[in-house]
Amino acid sequence: MSGITIREIASQADLDLVFHIRTEVFVREQKCLPSEEFDELDAQARHFLLFEEKKAVATGRFRKTEKGIKIERIATLQVHRGNAYATQIIQYLMRVAEQAFPENDHFYLHAQVDVMPLYKSLGFVAYGSTFLEADIVHQAMELKRAKND
């Protein structure tokens, strides 16, 4: 997988790329309302971009909450799916979060039900009942890591 880089956003231009990918995936493809996709949490979260060569093709964010680290808004442009970019960006977000918050041992997310196999392959386990978020059925999932005491 040469030519793949992942990095935290560093400028408004980077944030514009994040919002472009999320608009394509969530607003255009999945018909989410922009008011549901773009929220006040964008200002609190740490955003990341995955580049194929020099083109931004995937994104994700995480934020620290009282429950742990919440992974959110994982999106890959349609023509670039099937290259394990979502897996790569999720693993990268988790590594960065572990470095930033070494005391954290709990990752969680709200997975669209049809994407649950991806998260299961990374060790996430479903809990609770399914629910609607942005008119899409989701499942809460979590991953607990052993602390290195």
N, C-alpha and C positions, 0 to 999 in steps of 0.2 A: 504494500500500500504506500508506495512512494508518492510524495507530493501532497500528503495529508498533514495538515497542521490544525491544532486546536488552541485557541487562546481566549483569554478574557477580553471583553470589549474595552477599548481604550479611548474612544472618541464618540462624538455624536454621529459621525459617519458610520461607525461600527454599529451603534444602536439602530440607525436607519436600516442597516442590513438585517439585523435581528428582526425588526418590525416588518421588513419586506418578506422574509421567509415565513413568519407567523401569519401575515396577511394572506399569502398564497395558500398555505396549508390549512389554517383554521377558518379564515373568513371566506376565501373563495371556494376551496375544495369542500370543506365540511359545513359551510354555511353558518358559522358562528357569528353572532353579532359583534361588530367591533367593540361595542361598549362592554361586552363580556370578555373579550380576548385581551384588551388592553386595560390595565387596571392600575390603581395606586401602588400596588405591590411591585410594579416595574421599577419604581424609584428605590425600593428597599433591596431588591434581589441583585445577585451577581449574575451577569449574563455572559454567555460564551458562544463563540462561533467556531464551526468546523469548516475549514477551507479544503477544497479539492483543487490542487495547484493553487491558483490565486482567487478562485471563485468561492464565495460563501455559499454553502449548500445545506448546512444544518445548524441548529441552534438549541440551546437549553438554558435554563436558569435554576438557581437554587437560592434558598434563603433559610436563615436560622429562625426557628420558632420555639415556643416553649415546649413543643413535643419532640423537637429534634431538627434535622435538616430535611426540608421539603424540596423535592426535585419537581420541577414544573416546566411546562411549555417546550417539551422535547418535540422538535419538528425537523423533518428532512424534506427538501423539495422533491416533488414526485419523481422527476426523471433521474434522481440520484438515489432512490431507494433500492434496497437489495445489496448494498455495499457495507452493511454493518456500521454505518455512520452513527445511528442512534445509540447502539451499544458502546461505541467508542466515546461519544460525548458524555453519556451517562457515567461511564467508568472514570472519565476525566473529572467531571463535576464532583464525584464522590472522593477522588484523591485530593482535590483542592480543598473540599470541605473538611476532610479529615486533617489536613495540615492546618487549616484556619481554626478548627474547633476540635482539638485532640481529645477533649473530654466527651465529645458526642459519640454515642454508640447506636443511634437510631436514625435511620433514613426512612422517609415515607413519601408516598405520592398518590395521586388519583389517576389510575390508568383507564384509558378507554378500554372497554371489555375486549375488543378485537386485537388490542396490542398487549394484552396480559402475557402471552407466551414470551415476549421479549423480556419483560420484567422478571418473570419466573426464571428465565435462563440466567439472570443476573443474581438470583437468590432471594428475590422479593416474594413474600407470602401474602395472599389475600386475607383480609379480615373484614368482618361486618357484612352488611347487605349491599347490593348494587344500588346506585342512585343516579339521578339525572343531574348533569352539569352541562350547561349550554346546550340543552336538548339532546345530549349524547349520553348513553349509559356508561357509567364509570364504576370502578371497583377500587376501594382503598387497599393499598398494599404497603408492606413495610419490610425492612431489612434491619436486623439487629446484629451489630458487630460485637465481638468479645473485646472488652477493654484490655489494654496491655498494662496491667498493674505491676 
